[in-house]
């Protein structure tokens, strides 16, 4: 029983950190939903948010919570539960993955072009500035998070590998 309580606390803390990290993304922008001159893709973003930031994390919580019902609380089981709590960050990584995917496939875009503008720069101008700042740098210093593969890797890592690792730790300990 204690493992479920520990998981509830750690998952809640991780979920709160994840939601706090999403503040600038305007995921639940219901205020722009019915505005005539608002963003066109706000409905798609709200639906995506409701599914991937609300429903699936709660579903993953319920599944993991149920799996923990028959295990004792030992130190290694607590470590496994803590590791499993990181599953919530996989849902966080879906947002930048979808933004990058939306650049390739316009029907998947979550944001209008206006949202990408900063200091009146277009996406292309921002990309040019980024390329200029990377000139002369070795390609090995480019972050993995700036690619679709990097985001996909982090999604798989957080949503599948870490919960599996935590569960293996719990199973091996019993």
N, C-alpha and C positions, 0 to 999 in steps of 0.2 A: 504493500500500500504506500509505503514511503517513497518509492521510486516514482509513482505517479504524481505525488505532490511535488517532488523535486523537479520533475519534468514540467509540471504546470508553471512553476515559478521561473525556471530557466527559459522556457519557451516564451513566456509572457515578457520577460526582460528583452530577449532577442527580438521579439515581434515589435516591441516598443522602439528599440533601436532602429530596426528596419523602417518603421513608419516615419520616424524622425528624420531618417536619411532621405526620404522621398519628398520632403517639404517643397522643394523647388520644381517638382515635376508637374504640379497641378493635375493630379490624377483624378480627383473627385471634384471637378470644376463644374458643379451643378449650376452655378450662377450664369455661366455662358451657354448653357444648353438651349435656352429659348430666346436668346438675343439674336436679332436679325443680322447684325453686322459682326457677330462673334466668330469664333473659330468654326470651321467646317467639321473638323475631326473630333470635336469635344465629346460627342455621343459615343464614338468608337473607343475613345480613351476611357470614358466612364465605364463602359461595358467591360473592357479589358481589365480595369482596376477592380471592379466588383468580382470578377471571376478569379483573377490571378493574385490579387492582394487581399481579398476577403475570403472567398469560398475555398479555394485550394489550400491555403494555409490552415484554415479550420479543419478541413478534411484530413490533411496530413497530421495535424495535432490529434484528432480523434483516433486515427489508425495507430499511431505510435503509442498514444495513451492506453489503448486497449491491449497492445502487445506487451506492455510493461506490467500488466495486472498480476502475473504469476511469478514474479521474481523478487528475491529478497534484496534488501538494501545493504550492499557491501561497498567498500571504497571503490572497487573497480566498476561495479554497476553504476555508481554515481558518476564516475568519469564517463562511462558509456552513455548515460542519459544526457550529460552535459554536451557531449559531442553530437548526439542526435538532435539537440535543440538548435543547432546551426542550420537545420533544414530550411528555416525561414528565410535565410539570406539567398537561397536559390531563387525565391520568388522576387526578391529585390533585383537580382541580376537579370531577370527577364525584361525589365524596363529598358535599360540601355541596349540590350540585344534587339528588342523590337524597334527601337529608334534607328539603329543601324540597318536593320532589315528593311525598315520603311524607306530608307534611301535607295535601296535596290528595287524594291517592289512597292510602287506607290499605293496600291490597294491595301497595304498593311500599315500605312503611315498613321501614327498616333497624334502627330502635331502638324500644324500648318507651317508654311515657310516663315511666316512672321515671327513665330516663336523661336526660330533658330537665329534670328537677327540679334546682334548685340552691338551696340554703338553704331547702328545703321549699316552693319556689314551683312552681306548675304552669306549663305553657306559656302559658296565658291570662294568668296574673299577670305572667309575664316580658314578654309582648307589651304589657300595659298599662303596665308600668314603662318599656318602650322608647318607647311612644307619649307618655307623660308627659314623658320626657326630651327628646323631639323637639318638644314643644309650644313654639311661639314661634320655632322654627328655620325657616328657609326650606327648602322641599322640595328645593331644588337641592343641599343638603348631605347628603342621604340617600345612602349608598353604593350603587353599582350592584350590588355583591356581595350585597346583601340581597334580591335578586329572582331569580326563575327565569330571566328574560331575561339578567340580569347573569352568572349562572353559566354559562348556555348560551353566551353570547358568549365568555366566557373559555375554555370548552372548545373552541369552534371556532377561536379565536385560537391557542391552544397546539397543538392536535392537527392542524390543517389549514393555517392561514395561515403560521405560522413554518416548518414543514418545507418548504412550497412556496416560501417566500421564500428559504430557504437553498439549496434545489435550483436555483432560478432564478439565484442568485448564482454557483453553481458552473458551471452550464451557460453563462452569459454570459461567464464568465472563460476558458472553454476554446475 
